[in-house]
């Protein structure tokens, strides 16, 4: 896997199983986005047993089996849904198809773990809320820029421990490399990918809610544009938004497809967090012109300045917590309300965005 390719970026951590082999069996389906590999890595490292994979495209299945030898190839989605041993289905469908697949999985009595963004319309969100209410199943979301980044995990721990006091402002930068010639057709169709704020902006809004402890926020302003890709008229290559949380914490983020060719990784993702007693900066994937490794965190508070190099040091607790939540019907990894609220706000930011041009 090239670190320059964000679509197939699949972090690996240290195995830290919370269940015995065979105790929590899962399946993978809808392999449209490479994030499925990172999702399954996280679950398998936490002890899940990957039993089945299904996709109508044999080439996608072949590539997946190479990553996860030993997984059985299902002949249909129904074969997975009819297997009582399967407790959770992980999927990275085309964004516009994620909710319908999730509804089908939950109606079959299984929990669902989808790549972000979980929805492309507010109507999908409302329908899925009803399915969750009716079935009691989970509709969990792979917000990888927090859940699968050790610097972001550690930032959450520092905030919880009071290292920077109360959080009053968050700024997020989420640049990505376009790699247009390797992208599938749906990537350039707005109805299918949902728009840039709905898609990669969903990571940003989820982090804001989490780091500030907000259950809700108000959108103040958002905008999108296609600045440099006229050959793909439905692509939005830039977007930004400003929000304020119920507790008064504010948020600005920008996302784009303008990572320069010379950067050693797919995007210089950063998060800046201002508290009443200190600041945190997370350099997620690279420390530009210094180190090609990621997971650097800079903390400044009353005790001074500190740099943490966190790669391989923190782990990814979300996945083990999710498995235990599925078994115990708890909500320690992420509440359903939090996942839905992050989705709702990114959809509103997208729907209300001002379209800007050069």
N, C-alpha and C positions, 0 to 999 in steps of 0.2 A: 504493500500500500504506500503510495506516495503521500507524503505529508503536505504536498502542494495541492492535493485534490480534496476539497472540503466535502464533496458529495459522498466520498467513500472513506471519510475520516472515522475510524472506529477505535476509540481508546481501549487499552487493555490495562487491567490492574492486577493486584495480587489476589489469588483465590482466597475467599473468606466465607466459606459456606455456612449458612444458617440452618440448613436441612440436610438430611442424609440423601445419598444417591437414590433416585427413584421416588423420593417422597413428594416432590413438587414437579410434576411433569408439564412441559409447555410445548407449544408449537409455534412455528414461524410461517407467515403467509403474506402475500402481496409484497414482493421484493422490488418495488419500483424505485425506492431510494436506498442508497448505500448505508444509511443510518441503521438499517435493520441489523447489520453486523455489530455495531456498537451496542445496540439494545440487547442483543443476544449474548454478547461478551459479558455485559454487566450481570445479566441474570444467571448465566452459567457459572461465573466466578462466585456468585452468591449461593450456589448449590443447586440451582434448577437443573432438571434433566431435559435436554432438548430432544424430544421424541420424533416430531414430524416437521416437514417443510412442504409447503405447496405454493406453486405459482404456475400459471398457464404457460409461461415462457421457459422452455427447458434449458436455455442458456443461463438464465438467471439462477435456476435451481442448481445447475452444475457448478457455477461459481460459488454458490452458498455452501454446497456440500464440501467443496475444497476447503472452505474456512472452518466447517464444523463436521469433520468426518465422523461417521457413525449415525448421523441423523437419517431417519427413514423418509423416503420421498412418497408423499401421499398422492393418490390419483385424483383427488378432488378436495375442495374445501369441506364438503359434507363429511368426508372420511374423518377429518380432524374434529368437526363439530359433533359427530356421533360417537367419539371416543370419550367415554366417561372418565378416563384417567387424566385427560388434559384439563388443567385448572386455569390456564391463561394462554391467550393467543397474542403474540407480538406481531405487529404488522407495520409496514411502511408503504402503504398504497399511494397512488396519485392523490394529492391533497383533497381534491373535491370528492373522492370516493371513500375517504377514511371514516366518515360518520356512518354511512350505510353499512360498511363492513363491520364496524364496531357494534352497531345495533343488532346485526345478525349473530355475531359472536355472543353478545350478552343474552339475547333471546334463547340461545342454546345452553344457557346456564354457565357460561365461562366468563372470566374477567378478561379485559381487553387492554392492551398496552400499545398505543399508537405513537408513531413519530409525530413531531410537531410539523406544521400547525394542525391541530386536531379537527378544525372545521374551516370551510371557506365561506359560509353564510350563517347569519343569525338564525335562519329557519332550521338549518341542520342542528345547531346548538340546542334550540328549544325542543326539537324532536328527540334528540339523544337524552336530554334531561328527563323526559317522560319515560324513556326506556329504562334508564337507571332507576328511576323511582319505582317502576313496575317490577323490574327483575331483581333489584338489590345487588346487581353486579357492578364492578368497577370499570370506569373509563379513564385510564391513566395515560399520561402524556410524557413523552421523552423530551423534556426541555434540557437538552444535553449541555448547553452552555453554562448551566449551573450544576446539574446533577452529575455530569461526567467531566468536571474540571476541578482538580484538587484545590487550586487556588480559591475558587468560588465556594467550595465546601468549607474550607478553613476560614474564609471571610465570614461565613454564616456563624461559625463557632465563636469567632472573636466578637462579633456583634452580640451574640447571646450572652457572652461572658462580660459584656459591658466595656470592652476595650476602647471604644470610641464614644461612649455615652449613647444618647438617643440619636438615631439616624434622621437627618433633616433633608438631605439631598442625595440623589443618585444620578450619575451620568453614565450612559452606556454607549460604547462604540462597537458596532458589529460589521466590519467590512468583510467581504467574501471575494474570492477569485471566481470570475465568471466561467472560464473554461468552456466557452460557448459551443465549440465543436464536439465536445463530449457529452453535452446535455441532451436528454430526450426531448421529443417534440412538445410534450405537455408542459415542460419547464417554461416555455415561451407563450403559453396560452393562459391568459389571465383567469378565465373561468375555471381552469383546472388547478393553477397554483395559488390563486387567491389574492395576488398582489403582494408587494414587498413587505408592507407593514403587517399584513396577516401572516405571512410566511416567516421570514427570519426576524421580523419584529416581535413575534410571539415570545421568543427567548427573552428579549429585553424586558417586556412588561411583566413576565413572570418573575424575573429577578427583582424588579422594583417592589412588587407586592411582598415578596419573601423577605428581602433585606430590611424593608421599612416596617414590617409587621402589619401591613394594611390588608383588610379584607375587601376593600373596594377603592376605587379612584375615579376621578373625573377627567375626561379628555379636554384639554384646553385648546389644542391646535395640532394639526398634522398636515403633512404635505408629501407628495411623491412626484417623481419625474423620470423621464427617459432622456438623459443628457447626451449619451454617446453611442446608442445602439439602434439607429433608425431602421436597420434591416430586421429588427425584431420589434415591431410597433407596439405589441402588447406587453413587452417587458418593462418593468419599472426598475431602473438601475440605481435609484436613490430614493430614500425616504427618511423622514424624521418626525418626531412627535414630542409633545410636552403634556405631562399629566400632573395632577396633584392628588395625593391620597387623603383619605378621610381624617387622618391624624395630622394633616398639614405638610407632610413630607412631599417634596417636589421631585420631578423626574424629567430629564431630557435624554433622548437617545437618537442616534442616527445609524442607519444601516445602508449598505451599498454593495455594488458589484465592481468595485474599482481597485482591488488589491493589485499593486504593481507586480510585474513579472519577476522583478528582482528579489521580492520577499521570499524568505526560505520556507514559509508555510502558507496556508491557504488564506489566512486573514489575521491581522493584528488586533484581535479582540481584546478590549479593555473595559474595565468597570472602575469608576471613581465613586467613592462613598464618603460623604461628609457627615460627621457626627458632632454632637455638642462638645465632645472632649477629644476629638482626634479625627484622623482621616485614614482611609485605606485605598490603595490602588492595586488592582489585579491585572497583571499582564498575562493573559491566559495561554497563549500559544507560542509566544516568542518574546524575547527581550531585545528589541531591535538593535542591530549592530554590536550587541554585547554577547548574547548567548542564544543559540538556536533552540534551546530547551524552553518549555513553557512552564506554567504554574509558578510564576514569580509574584509575590505579594509584598507590598511596601506598606508598613504601618507607622504612623506618626501619632504619638499621644504624649501625655505628661511625662512618660518614662523615657522619651527620646525617639530616635529614628531606628527602624528595624527592617531588614530585608530578609524574607523567608524564601528559600528555594524548596518547593513543596512536591516536586515530581517524585512519585513513588513513596511519599511520606504519609499521606492522609487517607487514601483509598476513596471508595465510592459507596458510602453506606446506604444510599437510596435503594439500591437493588435488593439488598437483604431485608431492608425494612418493608419494601413492597411485597416480597414473598411472604413475610410474616403477616402483613396486613391481609393478604389474600386468604391465608390459612385461618387467621383469628378474627377476620372481618373488622379490623381496626383501621385507623387512619393516621398512622405515625409517619409514613413516608411522604405523603402529600394528601391533603383533604380533597374530596371530590369538588367541594365548593371552590377551593383555590384554583384547581385546574380549569374549571368552567369560567371563573371570573377572569383569569388571564386570557382565555380564549375570547370571551365576550369583549374585553377591552381592545384587543388587537383587531377584532372585526370592526368595532366602532371606529377605531383610528383609521382603518382602511376605507370604510364607507364614507367617512366625513373628510377625507384628505383633499386638500387643494392640489390640483394638478399644475405643476410649474414647468416652464420650458426655458431653454437657453435664451 
